[in-house]
Amino acid sequence: MQSKTVLIVDDELSILVPLQFLMEQNGFHVVLAQSGRDAFEALEKSKPDLILLDIMLPDLDGYEIFQMIRANPAWDGIKVIFLTAKNRDGDVAKGLNLGVDAYITKPFSNAELLAAVNDLLGLTAE
C-alpha cells in the first residue's frame, strides 16, 4: 500500500520536527513548509492527501491559504486540518465556517491528531 502524503505547514521548527517524526512513525510521507509561499511550492510539486495547516504564518495566514486551496480544482479532495494556537470560539467558528475538515488547537495530543488524520484519510488505526 502506498503511504499517504501529509504536508505540514507551520513556521515553528519546534512544531514541525515533532510532527514530522510523529507522522513518519505512523507510515506517512511528510513534506514540510514554513510559510504560505513554501506551502504552495510544495502543493505544485506533489499533491498531498492531507495538510496540517497553522493559521499564524509569516506571509499568508492559514485562512487565506485554505481558501486558495479550495478555489483551485486541481487540489480538490485534499483534506485540511487547522492545527493552531488560535483557540478562541470565534477563531474555531471561522475555520469551520470556511469548510476546514477539522480544527485542532495547540497543545494537542498525538493520539487526537492521529485519530483525526486517519479518520479523514479513511484509514483504520491498527
Backbone atoms as SQL, in Angstrom:
CREATE TABLE atoms (id INTEGER PRIMARY KEY, chain TEXT, resi INTEGER, resn TEXT, atom TEXT, x REAL, y REAL, z REAL);
INSERT INTO atoms VALUES
  (1, 'A', 1, 'MET', 'N', 0.849, -1.190, 0.000),
  (2, 'A', 1, 'MET', 'CA', 0.000, 0.000, 0.000),
  (3, 'A', 1, 'MET', 'C', 0.888, 1.246, 0.000),
  (4, 'A', 2, 'GLN', 'N', 0.585, 2.164, -0.895),
  (5, 'A', 2, 'GLN', 'CA', 1.367, 3.394, -0.954),
  (6, 'A', 2, 'GLN', 'C', 0.991, 4.286, 0.226),
  (7, 'A', 3, 'SER', 'N', 2.011, 4.858, 0.847),
  (8, 'A', 3, 'SER', 'CA', 1.714, 5.693, 2.014),
  (9, 'A', 3, 'SER', 'C', 1.114, 7.020, 1.569),
  (10, 'A', 4, 'LYS', 'N', 0.304, 7.565, 2.426),
  (11, 'A', 4, 'LYS', 'CA', -0.325, 8.849, 2.168),
  (12, 'A', 4, 'LYS', 'C', 0.672, 9.969, 2.459),
  (13, 'A', 5, 'THR', 'N', 0.512, 11.080, 1.736),
  (14, 'A', 5, 'THR', 'CA', 1.400, 12.225, 1.919),
  (15, 'A', 5, 'THR', 'C', 0.708, 13.287, 2.757),
  (16, 'A', 6, 'VAL', 'N', 1.429, 13.772, 3.774),
  (17, 'A', 6, 'VAL', 'CA', 0.940, 14.832, 4.641),
  (18, 'A', 6, 'VAL', 'C', 1.868, 16.031, 4.495),
  (19, 'A', 7, 'LEU', 'N', 1.284, 17.180, 4.157),
  (20, 'A', 7, 'LEU', 'CA', 2.022, 18.440, 4.111),
  (21, 'A', 7, 'LEU', 'C', 1.788, 19.150, 5.441),
  (22, 'A', 8, 'ILE', 'N', 2.889, 19.476, 6.134),
  (23, 'A', 8, 'ILE', 'CA', 2.786, 20.184, 7.408),
  (24, 'A', 8, 'ILE', 'C', 3.252, 21.611, 7.182),
  (25, 'A', 9, 'VAL', 'N', 2.364, 22.578, 7.453),
  (26, 'A', 9, 'VAL', 'CA', 2.682, 23.991, 7.255),
  (27, 'A', 9, 'VAL', 'C', 2.668, 24.688, 8.604),
  (28, 'A', 10, 'ASP', 'N', 3.860, 25.041, 9.089),
  (29, 'A', 10, 'ASP', 'CA', 3.997, 25.730, 10.369),
  (30, 'A', 10, 'ASP', 'C', 5.326, 26.462, 10.358),
  (31, 'A', 11, 'ASP', 'N', 5.373, 27.659, 10.901),
  (32, 'A', 11, 'ASP', 'CA', 6.625, 28.425, 10.885),
  (33, 'A', 11, 'ASP', 'C', 7.525, 28.109, 12.073),
  (34, 'A', 12, 'GLU', 'N', 7.057, 27.283, 13.004),
  (35, 'A', 12, 'GLU', 'CA', 7.837, 26.941, 14.197),
  (36, 'A', 12, 'GLU', 'C', 8.486, 25.567, 14.038),
  (37, 'A', 13, 'LEU', 'N', 9.823, 25.548, 14.008),
  (38, 'A', 13, 'LEU', 'CA', 10.526, 24.265, 13.919),
  (39, 'A', 13, 'LEU', 'C', 10.205, 23.365, 15.104),
  (40, 'A', 14, 'SER', 'N', 9.926, 23.977, 16.258),
  (41, 'A', 14, 'SER', 'CA', 9.606, 23.184, 17.451),
  (42, 'A', 14, 'SER', 'C', 8.283, 22.436, 17.294),
  (43, 'A', 15, 'ILE', 'N', 7.497, 22.806, 16.306),
  (44, 'A', 15, 'ILE', 'CA', 6.257, 22.087, 15.977),
  (45, 'A', 15, 'ILE', 'C', 6.505, 21.161, 14.788),
  (46, 'A', 16, 'LEU', 'N', 7.185, 21.676, 13.757),
  (47, 'A', 16, 'LEU', 'CA', 7.414, 20.902, 12.529),
  (48, 'A', 16, 'LEU', 'C', 8.147, 19.588, 12.794),
  (49, 'A', 17, 'VAL', 'N', 9.242, 19.661, 13.543),
  (50, 'A', 17, 'VAL', 'CA', 10.087, 18.486, 13.722),
  (51, 'A', 17, 'VAL', 'C', 9.360, 17.354, 14.447),
  (52, 'A', 18, 'PRO', 'N', 8.722, 17.619, 15.607),
  (53, 'A', 18, 'PRO', 'CA', 7.995, 16.517, 16.255),
  (54, 'A', 18, 'PRO', 'C', 6.812, 16.007, 15.421),
  (55, 'A', 19, 'LEU', 'N', 6.134, 16.907, 14.701),
  (56, 'A', 19, 'LEU', 'CA', 5.027, 16.462, 13.848),
  (57, 'A', 19, 'LEU', 'C', 5.533, 15.572, 12.721),
  (58, 'A', 20, 'GLN', 'N', 6.655, 15.975, 12.131),
  (59, 'A', 20, 'GLN', 'CA', 7.233, 15.161, 11.073),
  (60, 'A', 20, 'GLN', 'C', 7.557, 13.762, 11.608),
  (61, 'A', 21, 'PHE', 'N', 8.188, 13.712, 12.770),
  (62, 'A', 21, 'PHE', 'CA', 8.540, 12.432, 13.384),
  (63, 'A', 21, 'PHE', 'C', 7.285, 11.593, 13.644),
  (64, 'A', 22, 'LEU', 'N', 6.275, 12.205, 14.232),
  (65, 'A', 22, 'LEU', 'CA', 5.028, 11.501, 14.540),
  (66, 'A', 22, 'LEU', 'C', 4.394, 10.922, 13.277),
  (67, 'A', 23, 'MET', 'N', 4.303, 11.736, 12.237),
  (68, 'A', 23, 'MET', 'CA', 3.662, 11.285, 11.000),
  (69, 'A', 23, 'MET', 'C', 4.478, 10.178, 10.326),
  (70, 'A', 24, 'GLU', 'N', 5.807, 10.346, 10.284),
  (71, 'A', 24, 'GLU', 'CA', 6.646, 9.321, 9.651),
  (72, 'A', 24, 'GLU', 'C', 6.607, 8.014, 10.435),
  (73, 'A', 25, 'GLN', 'N', 6.563, 8.099, 11.772),
  (74, 'A', 25, 'GLN', 'CA', 6.486, 6.893, 12.598),
  (75, 'A', 25, 'GLN', 'C', 5.179, 6.144, 12.340),
  (76, 'A', 26, 'ASN', 'N', 4.182, 6.850, 11.848),
  (77, 'A', 26, 'ASN', 'CA', 2.883, 6.231, 11.577),
  (78, 'A', 26, 'ASN', 'C', 2.678, 5.958, 10.085),
  (79, 'A', 27, 'GLY', 'N', 3.782, 5.941, 9.336),
  (80, 'A', 27, 'GLY', 'CA', 3.736, 5.480, 7.952),
  (81, 'A', 27, 'GLY', 'C', 3.402, 6.513, 6.895),
  (82, 'A', 28, 'PHE', 'N', 3.383, 7.786, 7.257),
  (83, 'A', 28, 'PHE', 'CA', 3.059, 8.815, 6.279),
  (84, 'A', 28, 'PHE', 'C', 4.331, 9.369, 5.640),
  (85, 'A', 29, 'HIS', 'N', 4.217, 9.741, 4.365),
  (86, 'A', 29, 'HIS', 'CA', 5.271, 10.504, 3.709),
  (87, 'A', 29, 'HIS', 'C', 5.019, 11.962, 4.085),
  (88, 'A', 30, 'VAL', 'N', 6.054, 12.686, 4.508),
  (89, 'A', 30, 'VAL', 'CA', 5.867, 14.037, 5.033),
  (90, 'A', 30, 'VAL', 'C', 6.609, 15.063, 4.181),
  (91, 'A', 31, 'VAL', 'N', 5.921, 16.173, 3.898),
  (92, 'A', 31, 'VAL', 'CA', 6.511, 17.333, 3.244),
  (93, 'A', 31, 'VAL', 'C', 6.331, 18.502, 4.206),
  (94, 'A', 32, 'LEU', 'N', 7.365, 19.331, 4.353),
  (95, 'A', 32, 'LEU', 'CA', 7.320, 20.449, 5.294),
  (96, 'A', 32, 'LEU', 'C', 7.320, 21.787, 4.567),
  (97, 'A', 33, 'ALA', 'N', 6.619, 22.755, 5.157),
  (98, 'A', 33, 'ALA', 'CA', 6.618, 24.130, 4.654),
  (99, 'A', 33, 'ALA', 'C', 6.542, 25.067, 5.845),
  (100, 'A', 34, 'GLN', 'N', 7.296, 26.181, 5.773),
  (101, 'A', 34, 'GLN', 'CA', 7.319, 27.131, 6.890),
  (102, 'A', 34, 'GLN', 'C', 6.623, 28.450, 6.575),
  (103, 'A', 35, 'SER', 'N', 5.982, 28.538, 5.409),
  (104, 'A', 35, 'SER', 'CA', 5.254, 29.756, 5.057),
  (105, 'A', 35, 'SER', 'C', 4.198, 29.393, 4.020),
  (106, 'A', 36, 'GLY', 'N', 3.333, 30.346, 3.745),
  (107, 'A', 36, 'GLY', 'CA', 2.331, 30.128, 2.709),
  (108, 'A', 36, 'GLY', 'C', 2.977, 29.896, 1.353),
  (109, 'A', 37, 'ARG', 'N', 4.002, 30.681, 1.052),
  (110, 'A', 37, 'ARG', 'CA', 4.694, 30.532, -0.234),
  (111, 'A', 37, 'ARG', 'C', 5.296, 29.136, -0.352),
  (112, 'A', 38, 'ASP', 'N', 5.949, 28.677, 0.732),
  (113, 'A', 38, 'ASP', 'CA', 6.511, 27.321, 0.729),
  (114, 'A', 38, 'ASP', 'C', 5.413, 26.270, 0.545),
  (115, 'A', 39, 'ALA', 'N', 4.268, 26.513, 1.168),
  (116, 'A', 39, 'ALA', 'CA', 3.153, 25.564, 1.061),
  (117, 'A', 39, 'ALA', 'C', 2.697, 25.423, -0.388),
  (118, 'A', 40, 'PHE', 'N', 2.586, 26.552, -1.094),
  (119, 'A', 40, 'PHE', 'CA', 2.126, 26.484, -2.486),
  (120, 'A', 40, 'PHE', 'C', 3.171, 25.855, -3.387),
  (121, 'A', 41, 'GLU', 'N', 4.454, 26.082, -3.094),
  (122, 'A', 41, 'GLU', 'CA', 5.509, 25.402, -3.849),
  (123, 'A', 41, 'GLU', 'C', 5.397, 23.890, -3.649),
  (124, 'A', 42, 'ALA', 'N', 5.167, 23.474, -2.418),
  (125, 'A', 42, 'ALA', 'CA', 5.021, 22.048, -2.122),
  (126, 'A', 42, 'ALA', 'C', 3.781, 21.471, -2.809),
  (127, 'A', 43, 'LEU', 'N', 2.691, 22.231, -2.821),
  (128, 'A', 43, 'LEU', 'CA', 1.463, 21.775, -3.469),
  (129, 'A', 43, 'LEU', 'C', 1.660, 21.592, -4.972),
  (130, 'A', 44, 'GLU', 'N', 2.444, 22.478, -5.576),
  (131, 'A', 44, 'GLU', 'CA', 2.706, 22.382, -7.011),
  (132, 'A', 44, 'GLU', 'C', 3.530, 21.138, -7.340),
  (133, 'A', 45, 'LYS', 'N', 4.468, 20.793, -6.448),
  (134, 'A', 45, 'LYS', 'CA', 5.363, 19.658, -6.699),
  (135, 'A', 45, 'LYS', 'C', 4.664, 18.322, -6.495),
  (136, 'A', 46, 'SER', 'N', 3.922, 18.200, -5.424),
  (137, 'A', 46, 'SER', 'CA', 3.245, 16.929, -5.154),
  (138, 'A', 46, 'SER', 'C', 1.973, 17.214, -4.379),
  (139, 'A', 47, 'LYS', 'N', 0.890, 16.690, -4.898),
  (140, 'A', 47, 'LYS', 'CA', -0.408, 16.920, -4.248),
  (141, 'A', 47, 'LYS', 'C', -0.511, 16.037, -3.016),
  (142, 'A', 48, 'PRO', 'N', -0.521, 16.634, -1.814),
  (143, 'A', 48, 'PRO', 'CA', -0.641, 15.809, -0.604),
  (144, 'A', 48, 'PRO', 'C', -2.075, 15.305, -0.433),
  (145, 'A', 49, 'ASP', 'N', -2.203, 14.288, 0.377),
  (146, 'A', 49, 'ASP', 'CA', -3.538, 13.772, 0.703),
  (147, 'A', 49, 'ASP', 'C', -4.186, 14.609, 1.795),
  (148, 'A', 50, 'LEU', 'N', -3.322, 15.189, 2.650),
  (149, 'A', 50, 'LEU', 'CA', -3.825, 15.940, 3.792),
  (150, 'A', 50, 'LEU', 'C', -2.819, 17.028, 4.155),
  (151, 'A', 51, 'ILE', 'N', -3.328, 18.159, 4.626),
  (152, 'A', 51, 'ILE', 'CA', -2.471, 19.263, 5.065),
  (153, 'A', 51, 'ILE', 'C', -2.768, 19.576, 6.526),
  (154, 'A', 52, 'LEU', 'N', -1.709, 19.631, 7.338),
  (155, 'A', 52, 'LEU', 'CA', -1.802, 20.158, 8.696),
  (156, 'A', 52, 'LEU', 'C', -1.368, 21.612, 8.587),
  (157, 'A', 53, 'LEU', 'N', -2.303, 22.533, 8.781),
  (158, 'A', 53, 'LEU', 'CA', -2.084, 23.934, 8.451),
  (159, 'A', 53, 'LEU', 'C', -2.216, 24.829, 9.675),
  (160, 'A', 54, 'ASP', 'N', -1.122, 25.523, 9.994),
  (161, 'A', 54, 'ASP', 'CA', -1.167, 26.529, 11.054),
  (162, 'A', 54, 'ASP', 'C', -1.884, 27.754, 10.502),
  (163, 'A', 55, 'ILE', 'N', -2.486, 28.547, 11.352),
  (164, 'A', 55, 'ILE', 'CA', -3.166, 29.762, 10.890),
  (165, 'A', 55, 'ILE', 'C', -2.213, 30.945, 10.904),
  (166, 'A', 56, 'MET', 'N', -1.376, 31.039, 11.927),
  (167, 'A', 56, 'MET', 'CA', -0.479, 32.192, 12.046),
  (168, 'A', 56, 'MET', 'C', 0.861, 31.877, 11.376),
  (169, 'A', 57, 'LEU', 'N', 1.038, 32.441, 10.183),
  (170, 'A', 57, 'LEU', 'CA', 2.236, 32.226, 9.387),
  (171, 'A', 57, 'LEU', 'C', 2.823, 33.576, 8.982),
  (172, 'A', 58, 'PRO', 'N', 4.104, 33.616, 8.578),
  (173, 'A', 58, 'PRO', 'CA', 4.747, 34.909, 8.322),
  (174, 'A', 58, 'PRO', 'C', 4.238, 35.671, 7.101),
  (175, 'A', 59, 'ASP', 'N', 3.709, 34.996, 6.081),
  (176, 'A', 59, 'ASP', 'CA', 3.285, 35.724, 4.886),
  (177, 'A', 59, 'ASP', 'C', 1.762, 35.712, 4.738),
  (178, 'A', 60, 'LEU', 'N', 1.198, 34.618, 4.335),
  (179, 'A', 60, 'LEU', 'CA', -0.263, 34.470, 4.248),
  (180, 'A', 60, 'LEU', 'C', -0.733, 33.767, 5.506),
  (181, 'A', 61, 'ASP', 'N', -1.952, 34.059, 5.950),
  (182, 'A', 61, 'ASP', 'CA', -2.432, 33.290, 7.095),
  (183, 'A', 61, 'ASP', 'C', -3.127, 32.016, 6.605),
  (184, 'A', 62, 'GLY', 'N', -3.327, 31.102, 7.525),
  (185, 'A', 62, 'GLY', 'CA', -3.908, 29.816, 7.165),
  (186, 'A', 62, 'GLY', 'C', -5.286, 29.921, 6.539),
  (187, 'A', 63, 'TYR', 'N', -6.061, 30.913, 6.951),
  (188, 'A', 63, 'TYR', 'CA', -7.388, 31.096, 6.355),
  (189, 'A', 63, 'TYR', 'C', -7.248, 31.393, 4.860),
  (190, 'A', 64, 'GLU', 'N', -6.324, 32.313, 4.520),
  (191, 'A', 64, 'GLU', 'CA', -6.110, 32.673, 3.110),
  (192, 'A', 64, 'GLU', 'C', -5.608, 31.467, 2.313),
  (193, 'A', 65, 'ILE', 'N', -4.660, 30.747, 2.895),
  (194, 'A', 65, 'ILE', 'CA', -4.109, 29.578, 2.212),
  (195, 'A', 65, 'ILE', 'C', -5.216, 28.557, 1.960),
  (196, 'A', 66, 'PHE', 'N', -6.031, 28.307, 2.980),
  (197, 'A', 66, 'PHE', 'CA', -7.120, 27.337, 2.842),
  (198, 'A', 66, 'PHE', 'C', -8.077, 27.748, 1.727),
  (199, 'A', 67, 'GLN', 'N', -8.458, 29.027, 1.684),
  (200, 'A', 67, 'GLN', 'CA', -9.393, 29.494, 0.659),
  (201, 'A', 67, 'GLN', 'C', -8.789, 29.357, -0.741),
  (202, 'A', 68, 'MET', 'N', -7.481, 29.609, -0.871),
  (203, 'A', 68, 'MET', 'CA', -6.818, 29.475, -2.170),
  (204, 'A', 68, 'MET', 'C', -6.745, 28.010, -2.596),
  (205, 'A', 69, 'ILE', 'N', -6.543, 27.116, -1.632),
  (206, 'A', 69, 'ILE', 'CA', -6.527, 25.683, -1.945),
  (207, 'A', 69, 'ILE', 'C', -7.907, 25.254, -2.436),
  (208, 'A', 70, 'ARG', 'N', -8.943, 25.668, -1.718),
  (209, 'A', 70, 'ARG', 'CA', -10.303, 25.263, -2.086),
  (210, 'A', 70, 'ARG', 'C', -10.754, 25.889, -3.415),
  (211, 'A', 71, 'ALA', 'N', -10.154, 27.016, -3.800),
  (212, 'A', 71, 'ALA', 'CA', -10.526, 27.678, -5.049),
  (213, 'A', 71, 'ALA', 'C', -9.869, 27.018, -6.265),
  (214, 'A', 72, 'ASN', 'N', -8.905, 26.136, -6.040),
  (215, 'A', 72, 'ASN', 'CA', -8.174, 25.509, -7.137),
  (216, 'A', 72, 'ASN', 'C', -8.679, 24.081, -7.360),
  (217, 'A', 73, 'PRO', 'N', -9.340, 23.835, -8.501),
  (218, 'A', 73, 'PRO', 'CA', -9.898, 22.495, -8.752),
  (219, 'A', 73, 'PRO', 'C', -8.836, 21.386, -8.753),
  (220, 'A', 74, 'ALA', 'N', -7.591, 21.725, -9.059),
  (221, 'A', 74, 'ALA', 'CA', -6.528, 20.714, -9.080),
  (222, 'A', 74, 'ALA', 'C', -6.285, 20.138, -7.687),
  (223, 'A', 75, 'TRP', 'N', -6.691, 20.881, -6.657),
  (224, 'A', 75, 'TRP', 'CA', -6.450, 20.443, -5.290),
  (225, 'A', 75, 'TRP', 'C', -7.716, 19.934, -4.600),
  (226, 'A', 76, 'ASP', 'N', -8.749, 19.650, -5.402),
  (227, 'A', 76, 'ASP', 'CA', -9.959, 19.047, -4.831),
  (228, 'A', 76, 'ASP', 'C', -9.586, 17.741, -4.142),
  (229, 'A', 77, 'GLY', 'N', -10.220, 17.467, -3.055),
  (230, 'A', 77, 'GLY', 'CA', -10.002, 16.202, -2.378),
  (231, 'A', 77, 'GLY', 'C', -8.912, 16.223, -1.331),
  (232, 'A', 78, 'ILE', 'N', -8.121, 17.300, -1.286),
  (233, 'A', 78, 'ILE', 'CA', -7.106, 17.401, -0.240),
  (234, 'A', 78, 'ILE', 'C', -7.816, 17.739, 1.069),
  (235, 'A', 79, 'LYS', 'N', -7.577, 16.942, 2.077),
  (236, 'A', 79, 'LYS', 'CA', -8.148, 17.204, 3.398),
  (237, 'A', 79, 'LYS', 'C', -7.264, 18.220, 4.119),
  (238, 'A', 80, 'VAL', 'N', -7.896, 19.124, 4.878),
  (239, 'A', 80, 'VAL', 'CA', -7.139, 20.148, 5.598),
  (240, 'A', 80, 'VAL', 'C', -7.568, 20.178, 7.058),
  (241, 'A', 81, 'ILE', 'N', -6.551, 20.117, 7.934),
  (242, 'A', 81, 'ILE', 'CA', -6.781, 20.271, 9.366),
  (243, 'A', 81, 'ILE', 'C', -6.065, 21.538, 9.809),
  (244, 'A', 82, 'PHE', 'N', -6.815, 22.488, 10.381),
  (245, 'A', 82, 'PHE', 'CA', -6.159, 23.622, 11.021),
  (246, 'A', 82, 'PHE', 'C', -5.570, 23.110, 12.329),
  (247, 'A', 83, 'LEU', 'N', -4.272, 23.316, 12.502),
  (248, 'A', 83, 'LEU', 'CA', -3.568, 22.912, 13.714),
  (249, 'A', 83, 'LEU', 'C', -2.931, 24.183, 14.245),
  (250, 'A', 84, 'THR', 'N', -3.570, 24.798, 15.247),
  (251, 'A', 84, 'THR', 'CA', -3.243, 26.177, 15.572),
  (252, 'A', 84, 'THR', 'C', -3.393, 26.486, 17.059),
  (253, 'A', 85, 'ALA', 'N', -2.708, 27.528, 17.468),
  (254, 'A', 85, 'ALA', 'CA', -2.865, 28.021, 18.843),
  (255, 'A', 85, 'ALA', 'C', -4.081, 28.925, 18.971),
  (256, 'A', 86, 'LYS', 'N', -4.687, 29.285, 17.843),
  (257, 'A', 86, 'LYS', 'CA', -5.872, 30.156, 17.879),
  (258, 'A', 86, 'LYS', 'C', -7.065, 29.328, 18.368),
  (259, 'A', 87, 'ASN', 'N', -7.367, 29.485, 19.667),
  (260, 'A', 87, 'ASN', 'CA', -8.368, 28.608, 20.273),
  (261, 'A', 87, 'ASN', 'C', -9.625, 29.336, 20.737),
  (262, 'A', 88, 'ARG', 'N', -9.757, 30.613, 20.404),
  (263, 'A', 88, 'ARG', 'CA', -10.985, 31.316, 20.792),
  (264, 'A', 88, 'ARG', 'C', -12.157, 30.795, 19.958),
  (265, 'A', 89, 'ASP', 'N', -13.340, 30.855, 20.528),
  (266, 'A', 89, 'ASP', 'CA', -14.523, 30.340, 19.841),
  (267, 'A', 89, 'ASP', 'C', -14.683, 30.954, 18.455),
  (268, 'A', 90, 'GLY', 'N', -14.414, 32.255, 18.342),
  (269, 'A', 90, 'GLY', 'CA', -14.553, 32.934, 17.050),
  (270, 'A', 90, 'GLY', 'C', -13.587, 32.397, 16.009),
  (271, 'A', 91, 'ASP', 'N', -12.362, 32.063, 16.446),
  (272, 'A', 91, 'ASP', 'CA', -11.370, 31.511, 15.521),
  (273, 'A', 91, 'ASP', 'C', -11.809, 30.133, 15.028),
  (274, 'A', 92, 'VAL', 'N', -12.250, 29.310, 15.960),
  (275, 'A', 92, 'VAL', 'CA', -12.703, 27.961, 15.606),
  (276, 'A', 92, 'VAL', 'C', -13.899, 28.051, 14.659),
  (277, 'A', 93, 'ALA', 'N', -14.855, 28.920, 14.988),
  (278, 'A', 93, 'ALA', 'CA', -16.043, 29.082, 14.148),
  (279, 'A', 93, 'ALA', 'C', -15.665, 29.552, 12.751),
  (280, 'A', 94, 'LYS', 'N', -14.716, 30.489, 12.661),
  (281, 'A', 94, 'LYS', 'CA', -14.288, 30.980, 11.350),
  (282, 'A', 94, 'LYS', 'C', -13.714, 29.840, 10.514),
  (283, 'A', 95, 'GLY', 'N', -12.848, 29.042, 11.134),
  (284, 'A', 95, 'GLY', 'CA', -12.255, 27.918, 10.412),
  (285, 'A', 95, 'GLY', 'C', -13.299, 26.916, 9.942),
  (286, 'A', 96, 'LEU', 'N', -14.200, 26.561, 10.835),
  (287, 'A', 96, 'LEU', 'CA', -15.230, 25.587, 10.479),
  (288, 'A', 96, 'LEU', 'C', -16.196, 26.155, 9.439),
  (289, 'A', 97, 'ASN', 'N', -16.506, 27.450, 9.548),
  (290, 'A', 97, 'ASN', 'CA', -17.400, 28.075, 8.566),
  (291, 'A', 97, 'ASN', 'C', -16.768, 28.125, 7.176),
  (292, 'A', 98, 'LEU', 'N', -15.446, 28.222, 7.112),
  (293, 'A', 98, 'LEU', 'CA', -14.757, 28.197, 5.814),
  (294, 'A', 98, 'LEU', 'C', -14.820, 26.810, 5.183),
  (295, 'A', 99, 'GLY', 'N', -15.059, 25.789, 6.020),
  (296, 'A', 99, 'GLY', 'CA', -15.180, 24.436, 5.495),
  (297, 'A', 99, 'GLY', 'C', -13.975, 23.546, 5.734),
  (298, 'A', 100, 'VAL', 'N', -13.119, 23.932, 6.672),
  (299, 'A', 100, 'VAL', 'CA', -11.970, 23.088, 7.000),
  (300, 'A', 100, 'VAL', 'C', -12.459, 21.737, 7.501),
  (301, 'A', 101, 'ASP', 'N', -11.688, 20.695, 7.230),
  (302, 'A', 101, 'ASP', 'CA', -12.127, 19.338, 7.580),
  (303, 'A', 101, 'ASP', 'C', -12.065, 19.063, 9.078),
  (304, 'A', 102, 'ALA', 'N', -11.117, 19.698, 9.771),
  (305, 'A', 102, 'ALA', 'CA', -11.019, 19.553, 11.224),
  (306, 'A', 102, 'ALA', 'C', -10.258, 20.752, 11.767),
  (307, 'A', 103, 'TYR', 'N', -10.497, 21.053, 13.044),
  (308, 'A', 103, 'TYR', 'CA', -9.843, 22.191, 13.706),
  (309, 'A', 103, 'TYR', 'C', -9.314, 21.683, 15.035),
  (310, 'A', 104, 'ILE', 'N', -7.987, 21.622, 15.162),
  (311, 'A', 104, 'ILE', 'CA', -7.368, 21.111, 16.385),
  (312, 'A', 104, 'ILE', 'C', -6.485, 22.209, 16.960),
  (313, 'A', 105, 'THR', 'N', -6.649, 22.464, 18.250),
  (314, 'A', 105, 'THR', 'CA', -5.882, 23.545, 18.868),
  (315, 'A', 105, 'THR', 'C', -4.646, 23.000, 19.588),
  (316, 'A', 106, 'LYS', 'N', -3.601, 23.826, 19.574),
  (317, 'A', 106, 'LYS', 'CA', -2.365, 23.523, 20.309),
  (318, 'A', 106, 'LYS', 'C', -2.553, 23.988, 21.743),
  (319, 'A', 107, 'PRO', 'N', -2.047, 23.303, 22.732),
  (320, 'A', 107, 'PRO', 'CA', -1.385, 21.999, 22.598),
  (321, 'A', 107, 'PRO', 'C', -2.411, 20.905, 22.301),
  (322, 'A', 108, 'PHE', 'N', -1.985, 19.893, 21.584),
  (323, 'A', 108, 'PHE', 'CA', -2.875, 18.804, 21.191),
  (324, 'A', 108, 'PHE', 'C', -2.243, 17.490, 21.619),
  (325, 'A', 109, 'SER', 'N', -3.048, 16.457, 21.677),
  (326, 'A', 109, 'SER', 'CA', -2.488, 15.137, 21.980),
  (327, 'A', 109, 'SER', 'C', -2.176, 14.440, 20.658),
  (328, 'A', 110, 'ASN', 'N', -1.073, 13.710, 20.637),
  (329, 'A', 110, 'ASN', 'CA', -0.709, 12.966, 19.427),
  (330, 'A', 110, 'ASN', 'C', -1.808, 11.997, 19.030),
  (331, 'A', 111, 'ALA', 'N', -2.424, 11.360, 20.009),
  (332, 'A', 111, 'ALA', 'CA', -3.491, 10.396, 19.727),
  (333, 'A', 111, 'ALA', 'C', -4.680, 11.078, 19.055),
  (334, 'A', 112, 'GLU', 'N', -5.045, 12.268, 19.554),
  (335, 'A', 112, 'GLU', 'CA', -6.167, 13.011, 18.961),
  (336, 'A', 112, 'GLU', 'C', -5.852, 13.388, 17.515),
  (337, 'A', 113, 'LEU', 'N', -4.631, 13.874, 17.295),
  (338, 'A', 113, 'LEU', 'CA', -4.241, 14.282, 15.951),
  (339, 'A', 113, 'LEU', 'C', -4.230, 13.088, 15.003),
  (340, 'A', 114, 'LEU', 'N', -3.612, 12.002, 15.412),
  (341, 'A', 114, 'LEU', 'CA', -3.562, 10.809, 14.558),
  (342, 'A', 114, 'LEU', 'C', -4.954, 10.265, 14.269),
  (343, 'A', 115, 'ALA', 'N', -5.833, 10.301, 15.259),
  (344, 'A', 115, 'ALA', 'CA', -7.202, 9.828, 15.051),
  (345, 'A', 115, 'ALA', 'C', -7.890, 10.678, 13.977),
  (346, 'A', 116, 'ALA', 'N', -7.714, 11.998, 14.028),
  (347, 'A', 116, 'ALA', 'CA', -8.334, 12.890, 13.040),
  (348, 'A', 116, 'ALA', 'C', -7.749, 12.643, 11.652),
  (349, 'A', 117, 'VAL', 'N', -6.423, 12.502, 11.568),
  (350, 'A', 117, 'VAL', 'CA', -5.766, 12.261, 10.283),
  (351, 'A', 117, 'VAL', 'C', -6.249, 10.943, 9.691),
  (352, 'A', 118, 'ASN', 'N', -6.218, 9.875, 10.483),
  (353, 'A', 118, 'ASN', 'CA', -6.647, 8.568, 9.998),
  (354, 'A', 118, 'ASN', 'C', -8.106, 8.565, 9.581),
  (355, 'A', 119, 'ASP', 'N', -8.947, 9.250, 10.353),
  (356, 'A', 119, 'ASP', 'CA', -10.370, 9.336, 10.043),
  (357, 'A', 119, 'ASP', 'C', -10.591, 10.044, 8.701),
  (358, 'A', 120, 'LEU', 'N', -9.944, 11.202, 8.528),
  (359, 'A', 120, 'LEU', 'CA', -10.141, 11.965, 7.301),
  (360, 'A', 120, 'LEU', 'C', -9.608, 11.241, 6.069),
  (361, 'A', 121, 'LEU', 'N', -8.560, 10.440, 6.253),
  (362, 'A', 121, 'LEU', 'CA', -7.982, 9.710, 5.130),
  (363, 'A', 121, 'LEU', 'C', -8.602, 8.331, 4.939),
  (364, 'A', 122, 'GLY', 'N', -9.595, 8.012, 5.772),
  (365, 'A', 122, 'GLY', 'CA', -10.271, 6.719, 5.639),
  (366, 'A', 122, 'GLY', 'C', -9.402, 5.545, 6.033),
  (367, 'A', 123, 'LEU', 'N', -8.449, 5.798, 6.924),
  (368, 'A', 123, 'LEU', 'CA', -7.559, 4.735, 7.394),
  (369, 'A', 123, 'LEU', 'C', -8.045, 4.243, 8.745),
  (370, 'A', 124, 'THR', 'N', -7.872, 2.975, 8.981),
  (371, 'A', 124, 'THR', 'CA', -8.249, 2.450, 10.289),
  (372, 'A', 124, 'THR', 'C', -7.004, 2.294, 11.137),
  (373, 'A', 125, 'ALA', 'N', -7.118, 2.642, 12.375),
  (374, 'A', 125, 'ALA', 'CA', -5.987, 2.504, 13.300),
  (375, 'A', 125, 'ALA', 'C', -5.726, 1.024, 13.518),
  (376, 'A', 126, 'GLU', 'N', -4.467, 0.664, 13.527),
  (377, 'A', 126, 'GLU', 'CA', -4.099, -0.753, 13.694),
  (378, 'A', 126, 'GLU', 'C', -4.008, -1.076, 15.157);
